[in-house]
Amino acid sequence: MTRTARVEPITEEQPEAILVSGWRVVDVTDPSSPQEISRHETEPEAIRAAREYEHETTQEPDSSPDDTQDYDASDPKGGKNLS
């Protein structure tokens, strides 16, 4: 089954600010049961990991093809560079 991933910040709340200490990739295919897939130091690393995770799951039996949905709407190719 094709999976859906979300990239979200890992935050630390302090009295003066909310600090982003990293980024996580979460499988949100089942919205009632999100599962963390990986953690990354930078947002671009997390985005790449989410893209790869979604793409890999399209190879599983009964999966629909990978769509062009992506995290960067300004990229005319959908931001994916999957050869």
C-alpha positions in Angstrom: 0.0 0.0 0.0 1.3 3.4 -0.9 2.1 5.4 2.3 1.8 9.1 3.1 4.5 10.8 5.1 4.6 14.1 6.8 7.6 16.2 7.9 7.3 18.0 11.2 9.6 19.9 13.5 10.9 18.5 16.8 10.5 21.4 19.2 11.7 22.3 22.7 9.7 24.9 24.5 11.6 27.5 26.6 10.3 30.5 28.4 11.4 32.9 25.7 10.9 30.8 22.6 10.2 27.5 20.9 13.4 26.0 19.5 13.5 23.5 16.6 16.0 20.8 17.5 15.4 18.6 14.5 12.9 17.2 12.1 10.9 14.0 12.0 9.2 12.0 9.3 5.9 10.6 10.3 3.8 8.0 8.5 0.2 9.4 8.5 -1.4 6.9 6.2 -3.7 6.0 9.1 -4.4 9.5 10.6 -5.6 7.9 13.8 -2.3 6.1 14.3 0.7 8.2 13.1 4.0 6.5 13.3 7.4 8.1 13.5 9.7 6.8 10.7 12.9 8.7 11.2 14.6 11.8 12.7 16.9 14.3 10.9 19.0 17.3 11.8 17.8 19.4 8.9 14.4 19.9 7.1 15.8 19.1 3.6 17.2 15.8 4.9 13.7 15.0 6.4 12.0 16.0 3.2 14.3 13.7 1.1 13.6 10.8 3.6 9.8 11.4 3.3 10.0 11.4 -0.5 12.0 8.2 -0.5 9.7 6.5 2.0 6.6 7.3 0.0 8.3 6.2 -3.3 9.5 2.9 -1.8 6.0 2.0 -0.7 4.7 2.3 -4.2 6.7 -0.9 -5.0 4.7 -3.0 -2.5 1.9 -5.2 -3.8 -1.5 -3.5 -4.4 0.0 0.0 -4.2 -1.1 2.9 -6.4 1.6 4.7 -8.3 3.5 7.5 -6.6 1.7 10.8 -7.2 3.3 14.2 -7.8 2.2 15.6 -4.4 5.2 17.1 -2.8 6.4 19.6 -0.2 7.6 22.3 -2.6 4.8 23.7 -4.8 7.2 26.1 -6.6 9.0 23.1 -8.2 7.4 22.4 -11.6 8.5 18.7 -11.4 7.0 18.3 -8.0 10.4 18.3 -6.3 10.9 14.6 -7.0 14.1 13.4 -8.6 13.4 9.7 -8.7 15.2 8.0 -11.6 
